[in-house]
Structure formats: structure tokens, C-alpha cells
Amino acid sequence: MPGDYTPRQGQFLAFIYYYTKLNDQPPAESDMQRYFKVTAPAVHQMVVTLEKKGFIERVPGQARSIRLLLSRDELPDLA
């Protein structure tokens, strides 16, 4: 599965990994919006895409419910 994501998707996955590790909770979509300086709809679409591709799990409607399904060694470095 590593490499089955685009470079941009890889950056979102790496952000989710490091944010969760540093904050003991997954990021909210607003956290990703601030970090990547993109719109809320762009972040939401990325989250939906990552979920459809099987890289993350989440509970729709529940805040901070993103769970990464890849190990650290399957992720790129966060740029």
C-alpha cells in the first residue's frame, strides 16, 4: 500500500500521524486547514478521499475521530 497515495495525500497522512503523536488526539479538519492553508471543503474532500482509499478510518459527524491505518514506515516525511 505505501506509494499508492499522491504526494499531497502523503503529506496529509504524515500530518495526521505527527499531529496525533504530538497531541494525543487526531487532528480536526480545521487543524489541517490551518496547517495546509487550504479551504475547509478542500480538507473535507481530502479526508473523504483518504477514507475511500483505505488509508484512514473515521466516524462521520464525530470530531477528531480520524484513525490512521498505515504504519509510520509507510508514510513520507512531513515537509
C-alpha positions as CSV (number, residue, x, y, z in Angstrom):
1,M,0.0,0.0,0.0
2,P,2.9,2.5,0.5
3,G,3.2,4.8,-2.5
4,D,-0.5,4.2,-3.5
5,Y,-1.2,7.8,-2.5
6,T,-0.3,11.0,-4.2
7,P,2.5,13.3,-2.8
8,R,-0.2,15.6,-1.5
9,Q,-2.2,12.8,0.1
10,G,1.1,11.6,1.7
11,Q,1.5,15.0,3.3
12,F,-1.9,14.8,4.8
13,L,-1.3,11.3,6.1
14,A,2.0,12.4,7.6
15,F,0.4,15.4,9.2
16,I,-2.3,13.1,10.8
17,Y,0.4,10.8,12.1
18,Y,2.5,13.5,13.7
19,Y,-0.4,15.6,15.0
20,T,-1.8,12.6,16.7
21,K,1.6,11.6,18.1
22,L,2.3,15.1,19.5
23,N,-1.2,15.9,20.8
24,D,-2.5,12.5,21.9
25,Q,-5.6,13.0,19.7
26,P,-6.2,13.1,16.0
27,P,-6.4,16.5,14.2
28,A,-9.7,18.2,13.5
29,E,-10.3,19.2,9.9
30,S,-9.8,22.8,11.0
31,D,-6.3,21.9,12.2
32,M,-5.4,20.5,8.7
33,Q,-7.0,23.6,7.1
34,R,-4.7,25.9,9.1
35,Y,-1.6,23.8,8.5
36,F,-2.0,23.4,4.8
37,K,-3.6,26.8,4.2
38,V,-6.5,25.4,2.2
39,T,-10.3,25.8,2.4
40,A,-12.5,23.7,4.6
41,P,-14.1,21.9,1.6
42,A,-10.7,21.0,0.3
43,V,-9.7,19.4,3.6
44,H,-13.0,17.6,3.8
45,Q,-12.7,16.2,0.3
46,M,-9.1,15.0,1.1
47,V,-10.4,13.2,4.3
48,V,-13.2,11.6,2.3
49,T,-10.7,10.5,-0.4
50,L,-8.2,9.1,2.1
51,E,-11.0,7.2,3.8
52,K,-12.3,5.8,0.5
53,K,-8.7,4.6,-0.4
54,G,-8.5,2.8,2.9
55,F,-5.7,5.0,4.4
56,I,-7.8,6.2,7.4
57,E,-11.0,5.4,9.3
58,R,-13.3,7.9,10.8
59,V,-16.7,8.3,12.4
60,P,-18.7,10.8,10.3
61,G,-20.1,13.6,12.4
62,Q,-17.7,12.8,15.3
63,A,-15.0,15.3,15.9
64,R,-11.4,14.1,16.0
65,S,-12.2,10.6,15.0
66,I,-9.7,10.1,12.3
67,R,-7.6,6.9,12.7
68,L,-4.6,6.3,10.5
69,L,-4.4,2.8,9.0
70,L,-0.8,3.0,7.9
71,S,2.3,2.5,9.9
72,R,5.0,5.2,10.2
73,D,7.3,3.4,7.8
74,E,4.6,3.5,5.1
75,L,4.4,7.3,5.3
76,P,6.6,10.1,3.8
77,D,8.3,12.7,5.9
78,L,6.3,15.8,6.6
79,A,7.6,18.6,4.5
